[in-house]
Amino acid sequence: MELLHICVRRTLPWHDEAAVAAALVPKMRPKVELWNATFNLRYPAFRLRLTQIARENLSRIENAKLARLEETPPGALVVPVDDDDWLSPEIASRLFAERDPSPQGYHWNRYILESPRHPRRWPWARERRAADTSRYTCGSNNYAIRNLPELAATISSHLRASEHFDANPGRVKRLDASLSLQSRNLASQSTLGKSVSELTRDDLIEKFRRYRALYDRVRLPRELAWAQPSVIAMAELMHELRLK
């Protein structure tokens, strides 16, 4: 039986705080220092918990194997993910049901779970459909690709994957299915801001309160019911995270 291979992209060793500190890009160092001065859970420990929640989610997928890329057989179907991404437990069965000898890859609808920036808006999971290419065809976790030497860059980078998918529409297949969720959490670089100077303690505390409310109140659409256990785990984590 063919297995779907889930490959987590390279990430930092969150269990080793010294190694994380040495590997941080310069713009993240003051933000991590601010985090550590603000919360009871240090930044690497929080990020480690995120990966554990994601691994629990991935463990529910049938006919799939979590593997490093170098362990993946040539030609195997690979779903690249970041270390905090969530996938539907039905993703392997859905992809293999669409099996076709011609496509090199597949892409599908994804949702983005994030806190609303306006306090009066209700928390929600924002959908990005496979047909919506207003930004990128491929996000961090909404595509699968064959493990071929010429496609290695598409596994490590969703930007390179988007370029390949857009340039080769006849060699990829679009599925009208919602098979993944990107959880933009409090520790995401996009949440903490892109520049070095734009995050203050007050900003961080305000974001913390919004994200704690997110997991308590979010309403998932029916097609994302599979993600509810991960949402509950995130809610528990956000209540364990406290201000110093």
Backbone bond lengths (Angstrom), bond angles and torsions (degrees), N, CA, C in turn:
res aa  C-N    CA-C-N  psi(-1)  N-CA   C-N-CA  omega(-1)  CA-C   N-CA-C  phi
1 M - - - 1.461 - - 1.532 109.11 -
2 E 1.319 115.79 131.58 1.458 119.68 179.06 1.523 110.03 -70.72
3 L 1.317 115.61 139.34 1.458 121.43 177.73 1.523 110.17 -108.06
4 L 1.320 115.07 143.78 1.457 120.55 169.54 1.520 107.62 -83.24
5 H 1.332 116.81 131.87 1.456 120.83 -178.82 1.529 109.83 -102.47
6 I 1.324 116.10 119.91 1.456 122.43 177.47 1.532 107.12 -95.61
7 C 1.317 116.55 116.31 1.465 120.96 -176.92 1.522 109.71 -114.06
8 V 1.328 116.10 116.53 1.465 121.67 177.87 1.530 108.30 -82.28
9 R 1.325 115.87 126.15 1.464 119.65 179.02 1.528 110.71 -63.02
10 R 1.316 114.44 160.52 1.469 119.61 -179.05 1.527 110.01 -57.60
11 T 1.317 115.24 138.51 1.457 120.90 -178.15 1.526 108.63 -143.19
12 L 1.297 117.41 -179.51 1.461 120.83 179.48 1.532 110.24 -84.18
13 P 1.336 117.81 153.50 1.473 121.23 178.47 1.529 110.30 -79.11
14 W 1.322 116.41 85.66 1.462 120.92 -170.70 1.522 113.18 -62.63
15 H 1.321 118.19 -18.28 1.471 121.10 178.81 1.519 112.17 -77.48
16 D 1.344 117.19 -11.33 1.462 122.13 -175.87 1.532 108.76 -119.81
17 E 1.337 116.85 95.95 1.462 120.32 -173.88 1.523 112.48 -62.69
18 A 1.321 117.95 -36.46 1.459 120.30 179.85 1.527 110.82 -65.73
19 A 1.324 116.78 -40.44 1.462 120.32 179.05 1.525 110.80 -67.92
20 V 1.324 116.74 -36.73 1.466 120.64 177.15 1.531 109.74 -63.62
21 A 1.329 116.94 -46.26 1.469 121.18 -179.00 1.524 110.90 -59.71
22 A 1.332 116.56 -38.33 1.461 120.31 -178.41 1.527 111.65 -72.30
23 A 1.338 117.08 -26.59 1.460 120.68 -174.29 1.528 113.98 -96.65
24 L 1.319 118.13 -8.60 1.458 120.42 -177.40 1.527 111.49 -62.97
25 V 1.323 115.73 140.66 1.456 119.41 173.78 1.534 107.49 -71.92
26 P 1.339 118.05 151.33 1.477 120.76 -173.22 1.523 114.38 -52.86
27 K 1.341 118.72 -39.83 1.462 119.55 -176.08 1.522 112.73 -68.28
28 M 1.354 117.49 -20.66 1.460 120.40 -178.96 1.528 112.65 -87.68
29 R 1.319 118.44 -20.55 1.464 120.08 -174.50 1.525 113.24 -60.27
30 P 1.341 119.96 -49.03 1.475 118.04 178.71 1.520 112.78 -65.43
31 K 1.326 117.19 -28.23 1.470 119.57 179.54 1.519 110.68 -72.76
32 V 1.315 116.52 -38.89 1.465 119.77 177.17 1.532 109.91 -67.52
33 E 1.311 117.21 -39.85 1.470 120.31 176.12 1.526 110.73 -61.33
34 L 1.326 117.01 -41.74 1.461 121.10 177.60 1.525 110.46 -63.98
35 W 1.338 117.02 -43.49 1.467 121.37 177.05 1.531 109.77 -56.78
36 N 1.326 116.77 -50.98 1.463 120.75 -176.41 1.525 112.24 -63.02
37 A 1.328 116.82 -29.80 1.461 120.60 178.03 1.527 112.49 -80.56
38 T 1.330 116.91 -14.00 1.465 121.63 -173.67 1.520 112.91 -102.03
39 F 1.349 117.58 -35.90 1.468 121.17 -170.86 1.530 111.98 -117.02
40 N 1.342 114.25 158.59 1.462 120.29 177.49 1.522 112.81 -73.38
41 L 1.345 117.68 -30.76 1.463 121.32 176.32 1.523 108.55 -93.96
42 R 1.320 116.18 124.19 1.451 119.21 -179.51 1.529 110.08 -70.81
43 Y 1.307 114.75 157.29 1.471 120.09 -172.81 1.530 112.93 -55.31
44 P 1.339 120.75 -49.52 1.469 118.57 179.61 1.526 112.70 -60.90
45 A 1.335 117.40 -37.36 1.469 120.14 179.49 1.521 111.01 -64.69
46 F 1.323 116.67 -39.67 1.464 120.45 178.00 1.523 110.02 -65.39
47 R 1.325 116.62 -45.19 1.460 119.63 179.28 1.531 111.43 -63.86
48 L 1.311 117.66 -35.70 1.460 120.39 176.15 1.524 110.67 -61.85
49 R 1.324 117.12 -41.40 1.466 120.22 178.64 1.533 110.74 -63.54
50 L 1.330 117.11 -36.22 1.462 119.92 177.28 1.519 110.89 -61.32
51 T 1.332 116.54 -42.33 1.469 119.27 179.90 1.528 110.80 -66.85
52 Q 1.324 117.14 -33.90 1.463 119.91 179.07 1.528 111.20 -67.81
53 I 1.323 116.80 -38.76 1.462 120.58 176.07 1.527 109.98 -64.04
54 A 1.331 116.53 -41.71 1.460 120.16 179.13 1.526 111.17 -65.84
55 R 1.327 117.08 -41.63 1.472 119.38 179.79 1.528 111.30 -63.65
56 E 1.323 116.92 -37.02 1.466 119.78 176.30 1.522 110.24 -62.34
57 N 1.325 116.72 -41.05 1.459 120.66 176.27 1.527 110.86 -61.75
58 L 1.309 117.41 -47.10 1.461 121.01 -177.03 1.523 111.79 -66.50
59 S 1.329 117.47 -27.91 1.464 120.48 -179.04 1.520 112.48 -67.13
60 R 1.337 118.21 -15.18 1.465 121.84 -178.98 1.530 112.75 -85.07
61 I 1.317 117.63 -6.17 1.466 120.76 -176.97 1.516 109.71 -80.06
62 E 1.322 116.96 124.65 1.460 121.62 177.38 1.522 110.20 -83.36
63 N 1.329 115.83 151.57 1.472 122.66 178.88 1.523 111.32 57.65
64 A 1.323 116.21 37.87 1.454 120.82 179.17 1.515 109.10 -139.47
65 K 1.325 114.79 155.44 1.456 121.42 -178.97 1.512 109.10 -135.53
66 L 1.326 115.95 131.46 1.456 120.99 174.39 1.524 107.50 -84.27
67 A 1.323 117.39 119.51 1.462 120.28 -172.95 1.518 111.18 -148.35
68 R 1.329 115.85 152.28 1.452 120.17 169.67 1.521 108.71 -72.15
69 L 1.311 116.23 151.33 1.460 119.90 -176.13 1.523 111.32 -58.58
70 E 1.322 117.06 -39.25 1.461 119.67 -178.09 1.526 112.48 -67.22
71 E 1.332 117.70 -15.37 1.463 121.78 176.40 1.518 112.86 -92.79
72 T 1.322 116.89 -4.15 1.465 121.70 -174.46 1.526 110.77 -86.09
73 P 1.337 118.68 130.14 1.465 120.67 -178.68 1.529 111.39 -62.10
74 P 1.320 117.83 147.56 1.469 120.94 175.30 1.527 110.70 -57.49
75 G 1.314 115.51 135.05 1.460 120.61 178.76 1.510 114.95 85.02
76 A 1.343 117.76 -8.27 1.467 120.04 -179.80 1.523 110.05 -67.09
77 L 1.320 115.78 152.70 1.458 121.07 178.02 1.526 109.09 -82.97
78 V 1.334 116.14 124.16 1.456 122.71 -173.74 1.525 109.95 -117.48
79 V 1.326 116.55 135.08 1.463 122.17 168.99 1.524 107.26 -109.97
80 P 1.335 118.60 107.64 1.462 120.46 177.49 1.532 109.89 -80.37
81 V 1.314 116.27 139.82 1.467 121.00 179.22 1.521 109.74 -140.16
82 D 1.326 116.77 158.77 1.456 121.38 167.16 1.525 108.39 -81.03
83 D 1.317 117.21 168.76 1.466 119.22 -171.64 1.521 113.96 -73.58
84 D 1.346 118.54 -7.15 1.466 120.34 178.61 1.524 112.37 -118.84
85 D 1.331 117.82 16.56 1.467 121.65 -179.27 1.521 112.04 -82.84
86 W 1.346 115.45 153.76 1.460 122.36 179.41 1.524 109.26 -119.70
87 L 1.357 116.16 141.98 1.453 122.24 179.98 1.523 110.23 -127.73
88 S 1.327 115.82 151.70 1.461 121.47 175.60 1.520 109.92 -65.58
89 P 1.338 118.34 139.67 1.472 119.64 176.45 1.520 112.89 -65.09
90 E 1.333 117.15 -13.14 1.463 121.23 -179.89 1.523 112.51 -96.33
91 I 1.320 118.14 7.57 1.456 119.49 -172.28 1.520 112.47 -62.41
92 A 1.325 118.52 -40.52 1.463 120.08 -179.09 1.524 110.95 -65.81
93 S 1.322 117.14 -46.57 1.465 119.43 -179.13 1.524 111.35 -64.36
94 R 1.336 117.64 -36.95 1.458 119.98 178.75 1.528 111.60 -67.41
95 L 1.324 116.55 -42.57 1.462 119.55 -179.48 1.525 111.21 -68.07
96 F 1.323 117.38 -43.35 1.466 118.98 -178.83 1.525 111.60 -70.46
97 A 1.335 117.06 -24.85 1.469 119.55 174.53 1.518 111.17 -68.25
98 E 1.324 116.93 -24.11 1.458 122.34 179.30 1.531 111.67 -95.63
99 R 1.310 116.14 10.70 1.456 120.59 -173.18 1.519 111.03 -54.37
100 D 1.325 114.43 133.52 1.454 121.55 -176.26 1.528 106.20 -148.92
101 P 1.313 119.33 135.04 1.479 119.20 -176.72 1.515 114.34 -68.79
102 S 1.327 118.52 -18.71 1.464 118.94 -173.56 1.527 114.53 -86.63
103 P 1.344 121.69 -40.42 1.471 118.80 -175.93 1.520 113.69 -68.56
104 Q 1.315 116.07 141.54 1.458 121.97 169.72 1.523 110.50 -85.78
105 G 1.329 116.07 -21.00 1.452 118.15 -175.84 1.510 112.62 -155.73
106 Y 1.325 115.42 169.77 1.458 124.26 -179.82 1.527 107.95 -136.55
107 H 1.331 115.96 149.33 1.464 118.72 170.66 1.514 108.88 -141.86
108 W 1.338 115.74 156.45 1.461 121.41 -170.06 1.517 109.89 -146.17
109 N 1.326 116.03 177.90 1.459 121.63 179.83 1.533 109.88 -71.65
110 R 1.307 115.79 143.52 1.452 120.43 174.86 1.519 108.78 -131.05
111 Y 1.300 115.19 156.15 1.455 121.75 174.13 1.519 109.21 -112.34
112 I 1.312 115.36 150.47 1.455 121.65 174.20 1.528 107.75 -116.47
113 L 1.310 116.36 119.92 1.458 121.71 179.16 1.521 107.53 -99.28
114 E 1.326 116.18 116.04 1.459 120.09 -177.71 1.516 109.80 -151.69
115 S 1.308 115.24 159.93 1.456 120.66 179.75 1.521 109.96 -75.77
116 P 1.334 117.76 135.99 1.469 119.37 174.98 1.513 110.65 -66.43
117 R 1.314 116.59 140.70 1.460 119.95 -179.02 1.522 112.10 -75.38
118 H 1.322 116.70 -25.32 1.465 119.64 177.62 1.522 108.09 -93.25
119 P 1.328 120.07 126.48 1.471 121.89 -173.44 1.519 114.20 -62.75
120 R 1.332 118.95 -20.78 1.463 120.07 -178.06 1.525 112.76 -88.28
121 R 1.302 116.61 -7.58 1.462 118.96 179.15 1.524 109.57 -81.52
122 W 1.329 115.02 144.25 1.459 119.71 -179.54 1.522 109.56 -80.21
123 P 1.341 118.27 138.02 1.469 119.82 177.87 1.525 111.32 -59.15
124 W 1.301 115.43 142.03 1.459 119.12 -176.05 1.518 109.63 -153.93
125 A 1.325 114.92 167.73 1.455 121.68 173.86 1.520 107.22 -104.72
126 R 1.306 116.02 114.79 1.469 121.43 -174.74 1.529 110.01 -84.80
127 E 1.311 115.55 128.03 1.463 120.32 -176.13 1.520 111.35 -87.55
128 R 1.336 115.71 139.56 1.450 123.08 167.37 1.522 106.49 -123.11
129 R 1.332 116.39 111.23 1.456 120.09 -176.81 1.519 110.70 -81.68
130 A 1.342 115.34 156.09 1.459 120.23 -178.10 1.524 111.69 -60.74
131 A 1.324 116.68 -27.87 1.470 120.18 -179.90 1.526 112.14 -79.47
132 D 1.330 117.67 -11.47 1.457 121.84 -178.04 1.520 109.44 -87.68
133 T 1.312 117.03 103.38 1.466 121.34 -179.28 1.529 110.33 -111.36
134 S 1.354 116.86 26.55 1.453 120.42 -177.92 1.530 111.59 -63.13
135 R 1.323 117.06 -24.34 1.457 120.18 176.73 1.529 108.80 -117.06
136 Y 1.320 117.32 -80.10 1.461 121.25 177.38 1.516 109.36 -134.27
137 T 1.316 116.37 141.64 1.457 120.84 176.23 1.521 110.10 -62.60
138 C 1.311 116.93 -42.48 1.461 122.13 -177.68 1.520 110.13 -110.49
139 G 1.332 115.43 128.06 1.452 120.54 171.74 1.514 109.29 -97.24
140 S 1.319 116.67 -160.72 1.468 118.84 -175.82 1.518 112.47 -69.39
141 N 1.347 118.14 -22.50 1.473 117.99 -170.82 1.528 114.29 -146.85
142 N 1.333 118.90 25.92 1.474 118.55 -177.32 1.523 113.14 -120.43
143 Y 1.333 115.89 35.82 1.465 118.07 175.74 1.525 110.24 -151.52
144 A 1.327 114.56 156.27 1.466 122.85 174.27 1.514 107.72 -126.78
145 I 1.316 116.24 148.04 1.456 121.21 -175.71 1.523 108.94 -145.74
146 R 1.318 116.38 147.62 1.453 120.12 177.00 1.532 110.42 -71.81
147 N 1.323 115.91 142.72 1.455 121.23 179.28 1.531 109.07 -80.32
148 L 1.329 115.09 87.05 1.449 122.59 178.59 1.529 108.21 -123.28
149 P 1.326 118.64 145.48 1.469 120.24 -176.32 1.519 113.33 -54.17
150 E 1.336 116.86 -39.76 1.457 119.47 -177.31 1.526 112.93 -73.10
151 L 1.346 117.52 -8.40 1.461 121.05 -178.49 1.532 112.34 -110.83
152 A 1.326 117.62 9.65 1.464 120.97 -175.32 1.524 112.10 -57.71
153 A 1.334 117.57 -38.72 1.470 120.19 -177.78 1.518 111.72 -66.15
154 T 1.322 118.46 -28.08 1.461 120.81 -179.34 1.518 111.89 -72.23
155 I 1.337 116.57 -21.25 1.460 120.36 178.68 1.529 110.18 -78.50
156 S 1.314 117.05 -39.38 1.454 120.66 -176.96 1.523 113.29 -80.95
157 S 1.344 117.80 -21.12 1.465 120.90 -175.31 1.516 111.25 -137.84
158 H 1.330 116.62 121.67 1.467 118.83 177.47 1.529 111.18 -70.06
159 L 1.339 117.84 -22.53 1.463 119.89 175.79 1.526 110.32 -67.83
160 R 1.337 116.49 -43.63 1.465 120.05 177.35 1.528 110.10 -67.23
161 A 1.331 116.51 -35.26 1.460 119.77 177.19 1.530 110.32 -63.53
162 S 1.327 117.14 -42.64 1.463 120.65 178.29 1.520 110.96 -60.72
163 E 1.328 116.83 -42.88 1.464 120.44 178.28 1.522 110.64 -59.83
164 H 1.331 116.65 -44.22 1.468 120.46 -179.36 1.521 111.40 -66.94
165 F 1.335 117.21 -45.11 1.457 120.73 -178.85 1.528 110.62 -63.54
166 D 1.341 116.79 -41.03 1.462 120.48 -179.00 1.527 111.60 -68.86
167 A 1.333 116.73 -34.13 1.468 120.37 -178.15 1.519 112.87 -82.07
168 N 1.333 117.35 -15.11 1.466 120.89 -176.53 1.525 111.01 -131.83
169 P 1.335 118.41 60.66 1.472 119.59 -175.16 1.525 113.46 -62.08
170 G 1.316 117.34 -26.24 1.456 119.70 179.82 1.514 114.02 -77.27
171 R 1.329 116.90 -9.74 1.463 120.46 -177.03 1.522 112.40 -109.69
172 V 1.333 116.84 7.11 1.465 121.27 176.77 1.522 108.90 -129.58
173 K 1.297 115.65 157.27 1.466 121.05 -176.78 1.527 109.34 -125.70
174 R 1.321 116.19 130.99 1.457 121.52 179.16 1.516 110.25 -95.85
175 L 1.330 116.79 130.09 1.457 122.51 178.74 1.523 109.11 -108.21
176 D 1.309 116.88 132.19 1.452 121.20 175.81 1.526 108.17 -88.61
177 A 1.326 115.01 71.04 1.464 122.43 -178.46 1.517 108.33 -145.49
178 S 1.326 116.54 151.15 1.470 122.23 179.98 1.525 108.18 -105.81
179 L 1.332 116.28 100.56 1.458 121.01 -169.15 1.524 113.46 -117.56
180 S 1.328 117.81 2.09 1.467 118.29 -178.17 1.521 110.42 -152.08
181 L 1.326 114.33 160.21 1.450 120.78 178.21 1.526 108.15 -139.40
182 Q 1.315 116.03 130.46 1.460 122.20 175.28 1.520 107.56 -101.04
183 S 1.326 116.00 116.53 1.458 120.93 -177.97 1.519 109.22 -97.36
184 R 1.323 116.43 103.22 1.465 120.78 176.95 1.519 108.03 -82.74
185 N 1.294 115.66 95.00 1.458 121.95 -172.49 1.520 111.37 -93.38
186 L 1.321 115.86 -179.44 1.460 121.95 -176.34 1.527 112.19 -60.95
187 A 1.335 117.45 -31.52 1.460 121.23 -176.15 1.523 113.27 -89.16
188 S 1.336 118.10 -1.74 1.457 120.36 179.70 1.522 110.13 -63.68
189 Q 1.329 116.12 144.66 1.458 119.30 177.28 1.524 110.80 -61.71
190 S 1.343 117.15 -34.60 1.459 120.01 179.20 1.527 111.04 -66.49
191 T 1.336 117.93 -31.97 1.463 121.40 177.95 1.524 111.08 -74.53
192 L 1.315 116.87 -39.71 1.464 120.86 -177.51 1.522 112.23 -76.95
193 G 1.330 117.66 -13.53 1.457 120.64 175.55 1.515 112.38 103.07
194 K 1.338 115.74 150.76 1.458 121.02 -174.13 1.519 113.70 -86.31
195 S 1.335 117.72 -25.80 1.460 118.98 -178.24 1.523 110.46 -98.25
196 V 1.316 115.72 162.95 1.463 120.92 -177.79 1.520 111.42 -68.83
197 S 1.324 117.63 -37.47 1.468 121.20 -166.06 1.525 114.66 -96.51
198 E 1.313 119.77 -2.34 1.462 118.61 -168.44 1.523 114.77 -88.35
199 L 1.333 119.75 -0.04 1.459 121.45 -178.11 1.522 110.78 -112.17
200 T 1.340 116.27 122.74 1.459 121.97 174.72 1.529 108.79 -111.46
201 R 1.322 116.77 170.01 1.462 120.29 177.92 1.524 110.47 -60.15
202 D 1.317 117.49 -43.03 1.465 120.62 178.99 1.524 110.69 -61.65
203 D 1.336 116.70 -40.99 1.467 120.31 177.28 1.522 110.41 -59.91
204 L 1.319 115.98 -47.38 1.460 120.89 -177.27 1.522 111.16 -62.67
205 I 1.319 117.34 -41.36 1.469 120.70 179.56 1.531 110.38 -66.00
206 E 1.326 116.79 -40.08 1.466 119.96 178.41 1.522 110.81 -63.81
207 K 1.337 117.50 -41.71 1.464 121.34 176.90 1.531 110.46 -64.40
208 F 1.318 116.59 -41.42 1.459 121.37 178.41 1.526 111.18 -57.01
209 R 1.318 116.84 -45.72 1.463 120.01 -178.81 1.524 111.57 -66.67
210 R 1.335 116.48 -37.26 1.464 119.46 178.22 1.528 111.48 -67.06
211 Y 1.329 116.37 -41.03 1.463 118.47 -178.53 1.519 112.06 -74.33
212 R 1.307 118.42 -30.54 1.463 119.23 174.10 1.526 110.19 -65.18
213 A 1.329 116.62 -40.83 1.463 120.15 176.85 1.522 111.74 -66.62
214 L 1.317 116.64 -33.68 1.468 120.30 -178.62 1.519 111.63 -54.92
215 Y 1.333 116.86 -53.27 1.466 119.57 -174.45 1.527 112.26 -74.45
216 D 1.324 117.54 -21.24 1.461 119.89 174.45 1.527 111.70 -75.10
217 R 1.335 117.17 -31.99 1.458 120.43 -167.16 1.525 115.14 -115.75
218 V 1.330 118.30 -10.92 1.457 119.96 -171.10 1.530 111.19 -61.22
219 R 1.315 114.75 141.73 1.457 121.82 176.82 1.520 107.84 -110.98
220 L 1.312 116.81 112.26 1.456 120.97 -179.49 1.521 109.70 -84.42
221 P 1.337 117.95 139.79 1.464 119.76 172.54 1.529 110.56 -66.73
222 R 1.311 116.37 161.71 1.465 121.27 -173.53 1.525 112.29 -55.86
223 E 1.329 116.77 -38.02 1.463 119.01 -176.44 1.526 112.76 -71.67
224 L 1.340 117.19 -7.25 1.461 120.99 177.59 1.526 112.29 -109.85
225 A 1.325 117.67 17.94 1.467 120.33 -179.91 1.523 111.29 -57.49
226 W 1.322 117.04 -29.69 1.463 121.09 179.43 1.530 112.65 -61.19
227 A 1.350 117.75 -21.96 1.463 121.40 -177.17 1.522 112.98 -87.48
228 Q 1.338 118.63 -4.32 1.465 120.32 -175.38 1.529 113.34 -59.49
229 P 1.350 120.12 -41.14 1.474 118.28 177.35 1.530 112.71 -59.39
230 S 1.321 117.95 -35.81 1.463 120.77 178.74 1.523 110.85 -71.03
231 V 1.329 117.30 -36.28 1.462 120.94 176.45 1.527 109.97 -63.50
232 I 1.324 117.27 -42.66 1.470 121.20 178.55 1.522 110.47 -62.17
233 A 1.340 116.32 -42.45 1.463 120.34 178.27 1.526 111.22 -63.73
234 M 1.319 116.82 -37.71 1.462 120.22 177.57 1.523 110.89 -67.40
235 A 1.326 117.44 -38.56 1.465 120.60 178.10 1.531 110.21 -61.88
236 E 1.316 116.44 -41.73 1.464 120.31 178.99 1.526 110.73 -64.58
237 L 1.328 116.56 -41.35 1.451 120.44 179.08 1.528 111.27 -64.01
238 M 1.338 116.63 -42.54 1.463 119.82 -178.49 1.515 111.98 -67.28
239 H 1.332 118.25 -26.87 1.457 119.67 175.71 1.534 111.90 -83.06
240 E 1.318 116.24 -21.32 1.464 119.33 172.98 1.536 110.60 -74.95
241 L 1.345 115.23 -30.51 1.466 120.09 176.65 1.527 109.14 -74.65
242 R 1.341 116.03 123.07 1.460 120.36 -176.36 1.524 110.53 -133.22
243 L 1.318 114.37 155.65 1.460 119.41 176.18 1.515 110.28 -72.82
244 K 1.314 115.56 144.89 1.472 120.49 175.73 1.531 109.60 -75.44
